[in-house]
Amino acid sequence: MNTCQCENPPGGSVSCKEGQIPFCRVRDGKAHGYCLAPPAGVTGLELTAWFFSELLGKEVTTGEAMTRRDLQAAISDGRFVNEETGEIITFRIPENIYLPIPASATLSA
């Protein structure tokens, strides 16, 4: 099982089958958990763009995936605060799913 913890409050956790990404969205004090399986045959930056699109609820291009440091940091943190919606989103990417990000994103500013 792959599990992520929800932001506290309200707390809780989401557990998913192997190969799925657990998400927990906290909005207005309520947690909404679900599991997502990456689309078959999608790899590399296209997979990273798919993940960011799911995270934001709108399409993210591969170019945007390469330049948005806030999204790149979210992969490392397992947490993203959506300033537009006020949601706090936590997730846990399984070890068998590789989401490439540019090397510059991993360097300290």
Buried (B, 14 or more C-beta within 10 A) or exposed (E): EBEBBBBEEEEBBBEBEEEBBBBBBBBEEEBEBEBBEBEEEEEEBBBBBBBBBBBBEEEBEBEBBBEBEEBBBBBEEEBBBBEEEEBBBBBBBBEEBEBBBBEEBEEEE
